[in-house]
């Protein structure tokens, strides 16, 4: 083995032959099913890979490790591990001296992933595997995986934002519910029937708001974990649109504000009717609350490109005549906590809508409508029943 080269040639002899073939060429190895799989170049790995031999010198330092640690490959190869990769724990203790992989307990097989610090205080995630010639034997090599913490920090920030949003959204209605119920219980006889009714209606509305928020959180959890269930049934999408328009007019909106166009014939649509109601409810509420002028809902047959095939589908377009969505915000519309204005809402609705549409195998887009307002268009494949 030649120390000072990177790639498969540097790993030869330090890693199993399943990783690299002779003379630096990827080797064809037999996989579990009997087929052949190509050898793997360490530079093709997405995570940093560092390998040290039985003497503690670095024999492999892939491109991802060089990028994450900002240490050039040529400077790392052939150097002692504690100098090439000078890690410290969060208390400032030198990691390799603390763990003593070559001279410690012979029953250890590695170190689980943990946060460690590079020179300068940059944080990385490191896990180590001790490779021994036989159980309790001397360490032949250390295989070290290094990952940046940016993705984990983004996830943690997202969770923190979610918690802060939930706490804020829950505090207001629960304060109202608690205040009105405590007042009614303490001074029931002092209020007229109309005053009691107003308080109870406010409590009921705030309780519904809390229920909706909890339902949104459950939907987000299912979408993020891939557990959103779709129970397909025949759906009359035109009738569903009509129900939602009637609900808005019954709540005080003028019937003249809505224009519904249904282009017949429509293909038979198999979808989850509850989820379709959730999509339509969100899109129409956004158009009414944040838009202006006439809200146009158009339903038509459409084609959908999926898996390099063209399938029949049904498209629904909802657009308004308001100010629309700024071009710089188009890419963030379907992300968590995006709000088009300061007129309330949790900023979770469109994220959930996108998750539901994609769970059906469909697509959703946003753009600018003919009247200058926001235009949302989703296409659902015709689908088939689930037996």
C-alpha positions in Angstrom: 0.0 0.0 0.0 1.3 3.5 -0.9 0.6 6.1 1.8 0.0 9.5 0.3 -2.5 8.6 -2.4 -6.2 9.0 -2.0 -9.1 7.0 -3.5 -9.3 3.2 -3.9 -5.5 2.8 -4.1 -5.1 4.4 -0.7 -7.7 2.1 0.8 -6.3 -1.1 -0.7 -5.1 -3.3 2.1 -6.8 -1.1 4.8 -10.4 -2.0 3.7 -11.9 -5.3 2.7 -11.6 -6.2 -1.0 -15.3 -5.7 -1.3 -14.6 -2.0 -1.2 -11.8 -1.6 -3.7 -10.3 -3.8 -6.4 -6.7 -4.4 -7.3 -4.6 -1.6 -8.7 -7.3 1.0 -7.9 -9.9 -0.4 -10.3 -13.4 -1.0 -8.8 -13.8 -4.7 -8.2 -16.9 -6.7 -9.1 -18.1 -8.5 -5.9 -20.9 -10.8 -5.3 -23.9 -9.4 -3.4 -26.3 -11.1 -1.0 -28.6 -12.1 -3.9 -25.8 -13.7 -6.0 -25.6 -10.7 -8.4 -22.5 -8.5 -8.9 -22.2 -5.1 -7.3 -19.4 -2.6 -8.3 -16.7 -1.7 -5.8 -17.1 1.7 -4.0 -14.7 4.6 -4.3 -14.4 6.3 -0.9 -14.7 9.6 -2.6 -18.2 8.6 -3.7 -19.4 8.3 -0.1 -21.6 11.2 1.1 -20.1 11.2 4.6 -16.5 11.7 5.6 -14.5 8.5 5.8 -11.2 8.2 7.6 -9.3 5.0 8.1 -6.2 4.5 10.3 -4.0 1.4 10.2 -2.8 -0.7 13.1 -0.1 1.9 13.8 -2.6 4.7 14.1 -1.6 6.4 10.8 -4.2 7.6 8.4 -4.4 5.5 5.2 -7.7 6.8 3.8 -9.1 10.3 3.9 -11.9 10.8 1.4 -13.1 14.0 -0.3 -16.0 14.4 2.1 -13.7 14.2 5.1 -11.5 16.9 3.6 -14.5 19.1 2.9 -16.0 18.7 6.4 -12.7 19.1 8.3 -11.1 21.6 5.9 -7.9 19.5 6.1 -6.3 18.7 2.6 -6.1 15.0 1.8 -2.3 15.2 1.2 -1.8 16.7 4.7 -3.9 14.0 6.4 -2.6 10.8 4.7 0.3 9.1 6.5 0.1 11.3 9.6 -0.8 10.0 13.1 -4.6 10.0 13.6 -4.5 12.4 16.6 -2.6 15.0 14.5 -4.5 14.5 11.2 -7.9 14.6 13.0 -7.4 16.5 16.3 -10.9 16.1 17.8 -12.0 17.3 21.3 -15.1 16.5 23.2 -17.5 19.3 24.4 -15.4 19.7 27.6 -12.2 20.4 25.7 -10.6 17.0 26.3 -8.6 15.4 23.5 -10.7 12.7 22.1 -8.2 10.1 21.0 -6.2 10.3 24.2 -9.5 10.0 26.2 -10.8 6.9 24.3 -7.4 5.2 23.7 -8.7 2.9 20.9 -5.5 1.0 20.5 -4.6 0.5 24.1 -8.1 0.4 25.8 -10.3 -2.5 26.6 -10.0 -5.3 24.0 -13.8 -6.0 24.1 -14.7 -2.6 22.6 -16.1 -2.6 19.1 -16.4 1.2 18.5 -17.7 4.5 19.6 -21.4 5.5 19.0 -22.1 8.8 17.1 -21.5 11.9 19.2 -20.8 15.6 18.8 -17.1 16.5 18.8 -15.2 19.6 18.1 -12.6 20.4 15.4 -9.9 23.0 15.9 -11.6 26.4 15.9 -14.7 25.0 17.7 -16.5 23.6 14.6 -18.9 20.8 15.6 -19.1 17.5 13.8 -20.8 14.1 14.3 -18.3 11.3 14.6 -18.7 7.5 15.0 -15.9 5.0 15.1 -15.7 1.2 14.3 -12.8 -0.8 15.8 -11.8 -3.6 13.3 -9.9 -6.5 15.0 -8.3 -9.6 13.5 -10.4 -11.7 15.9 -12.6 -10.9 19.0 -10.6 -9.3 21.8 -7.6 -9.1 19.4 -5.5 -6.0 18.7 -7.1 -3.3 16.6 -6.1 -3.7 12.9 -7.7 -0.4 11.8 -10.1 2.3 12.8 -12.9 3.2 10.5 -14.2 6.7 11.3 -17.4 8.3 9.9 -17.7 12.1 10.0 -20.8 14.2 9.3 -21.5 17.8 9.4 -24.2 19.1 11.9 -25.9 21.5 9.5 -28.8 19.1 8.6 -29.4 18.2 12.2 -29.3 21.8 13.2 -31.9 22.6 10.5 -34.1 19.9 11.9 -33.7 21.1 15.5 -34.5 24.7 14.4 -37.6 23.4 12.6 -38.7 21.5 15.7 -38.1 24.6 17.8 -40.1 26.8 15.5 -42.9 24.2 15.6 -42.9 24.2 19.4 -42.9 28.0 19.5 -45.8 28.2 17.0 -47.9 25.6 18.8 -47.3 27.3 22.2 -48.3 30.7 20.7 -51.4 29.3 18.9 -52.5 27.3 21.9 -52.0 30.0 24.5 -54.5 32.5 23.1 -57.6 30.2 22.8 -56.9 28.4 26.0 -56.6 31.7 27.9 -60.0 32.7 26.5 -61.5 29.3 27.4 -60.1 29.4 30.9 -61.2 33.0 31.5 -64.8 32.7 30.3 -65.4 29.4 32.0 -64.0 30.7 35.3 -66.1 33.8 35.0 -69.3 31.9 34.3 -68.7 29.5 37.1 -68.0 32.3 39.6 -70.7 34.8 38.5 -73.3 32.7 36.7 -76.3 34.5 38.1 -75.1 38.0 37.3 -75.2 37.5 33.5 -78.1 37.6 31.2 -78.9 34.7 28.8 -77.5 36.7 25.9 -74.2 37.3 27.7 -73.9 33.7 28.7 -74.6 32.6 25.1 -71.9 35.0 23.8 -69.3 33.6 26.2 -70.2 30.0 25.4 -70.0 30.7 21.7 -66.6 32.2 22.2 -65.5 29.2 24.2 -66.8 26.8 21.5 -65.0 28.7 18.7 -61.7 28.7 20.6 -62.1 25.0 21.4 -62.6 24.3 17.7 -59.5 26.4 17.0 -57.5 24.2 19.4 -58.9 21.0 17.8 -57.9 22.2 14.3 -54.4 22.9 15.5 -54.0 19.5 17.0 -55.3 17.9 13.8 -52.8 19.9 11.8 -50.0 18.7 14.1 -51.1 15.1 13.7 -51.1 15.5 9.9 -47.6 17.0 9.9 -46.4 14.1 12.0 -47.9 11.6 9.5 -46.6 13.4 6.5 -43.0 13.7 7.9 -42.9 10.0 8.8 -44.5 8.8 5.6 -47.5 7.3 7.5 -50.3 9.4 5.9 -53.0 6.9 5.0 -55.1 7.5 1.9 -58.4 5.6 1.8 -59.6 5.8 -1.8 -63.3 6.0 -2.6 -65.2 7.4 -5.5 -65.2 11.2 -5.2 -67.5 13.7 -6.9 -65.0 16.6 -7.0 -67.6 19.0 -8.4 -70.0 18.3 -5.6 -67.2 18.7 -3.1 -66.4 22.2 -4.5 -70.0 23.1 -4.3 -70.3 22.1 -0.6 -67.3 24.3 0.3 -68.7 27.3 -1.6 -72.0 26.9 0.1 -70.3 26.8 3.5 -68.5 30.1 2.8 -71.7 31.8 1.6 -73.6 30.5 4.7 -70.8 32.1 6.8 -71.5 35.5 5.3 -69.6 35.6 2.0 -71.5 37.0 -1.0 -72.5 34.2 -3.5 -71.3 36.6 -6.3 -67.7 36.3 -5.0 -67.4 32.7 -6.2 -67.3 31.5 -9.8 -67.3 27.7 -10.3 -66.4 26.2 -13.7 -66.7 22.4 -14.1 -65.6 21.1 -17.5 -67.4 17.9 -18.4 -66.8 15.1 -18.8 -64.6 14.4 -15.8 -62.8 11.0 -15.3 -63.9 8.9 -12.3 -61.8 10.0 -9.4 -60.8 7.6 -6.6 -59.4 9.5 -3.7 -59.8 10.0 0.1 -62.9 12.2 0.4 -61.9 13.6 3.8 -58.5 14.5 2.5 -60.0 16.2 -0.6 -62.2 18.2 1.7 -59.1 19.3 3.7 -57.4 20.4 0.5 -60.3 22.4 -0.8 -61.1 23.9 2.6 -57.5 25.2 2.9 -57.2 26.6 -0.6 -60.6 28.3 -0.5 -60.0 29.7 2.9 -56.7 31.2 1.8 -58.3 32.7 -1.3 -61.1 34.3 0.8 -58.9 35.4 3.7 -55.8 36.6 1.8 -57.2 37.4 -1.7 -59.6 39.9 -3.1 -62.3 40.0 -5.8 -63.8 36.9 -7.4 -62.6 33.5 -6.3 -62.6 31.2 -9.3 -62.6 27.4 -8.9 -62.1 25.4 -12.1 -62.3 21.6 -12.3 -61.3 19.8 -15.5 -59.8 16.6 -16.9 -56.0 16.7 -17.1 -53.0 14.5 -17.8 -50.3 13.8 -15.2 -46.7 12.8 -15.8 -45.6 10.1 -13.3 -42.8 7.6 -13.5 -42.2 8.5 -17.2 -45.8 7.7 -18.0 -48.8 9.9 -18.8 -51.9 9.2 -16.7 -55.4 10.5 -16.7 -56.2 12.9 -13.9 -58.4 15.6 -12.6 -57.2 19.2 -12.0 -58.6 21.8 -9.6 -57.5 25.4 -10.0 -58.3 28.0 -7.3 -57.4 31.6 -8.0 -58.3 35.1 -6.7 -57.9 38.7 -7.8 -55.8 39.9 -4.9 -52.2 41.2 -4.8 -50.9 37.6 -5.3 -47.7 36.1 -4.0 -44.4 37.9 -4.6 -42.1 36.1 -7.0 -39.4 35.7 -4.3 -41.8 33.9 -2.0 -43.1 31.4 -4.6 -40.5 28.8 -3.6 -41.5 29.0 0.1 -45.2 28.8 -0.2 -45.5 25.1 0.7 -42.9 25.1 3.5 -43.8 25.1 7.2 -44.8 28.4 8.9 -45.0 30.4 5.6 -47.6 33.1 5.9 -48.7 35.3 3.0 -49.9 38.0 5.2 -50.4 38.9 8.9 -54.1 37.9 8.9 -53.8 34.9 11.2 -53.2 31.3 10.6 -50.5 28.9 11.7 -48.6 28.8 8.3 -49.1 25.0 8.3 -52.1 24.6 6.0 -50.3 24.7 2.6 -47.5 22.4 3.9 -50.3 19.9 4.8 -52.1 20.4 1.4 -48.9 19.6 -0.5 -48.3 16.4 1.7 -51.9 15.2 1.0 -51.7 15.8 -2.7 -48.3 14.0 -3.0 -49.7 11.1 -0.9 -52.3 10.7 -3.6 -49.5 10.6 -6.2 -50.5 14.1 -7.5 -48.8 17.4 -7.9 -49.5 21.0 -6.8 -48.2 24.3 -8.1 -48.6 27.9 -7.4 -48.4 30.9 -9.7 -50.1 34.1 -10.7 -53.7 34.0 -11.9 -55.3 35.9 -14.8 -56.6 38.5 -12.4 -53.2 39.1 -10.8 -53.9 37.1 -7.6 -52.5 33.8 -6.4 -53.4 30.7 -8.4 -53.1 27.2 -6.9 -53.5 24.2 -9.1 -53.4 20.6 -8.1 -53.7 17.5 -10.2 -54.7 14.1 -8.8 -54.4 10.8 -10.8 -57.6 9.0 -11.4 -56.4 6.3 -9.1 -57.9 3.0 -8.1 -59.8 1.6 -5.1 -57.8 0.0 -2.3 -59.3 -3.4 -1.5 
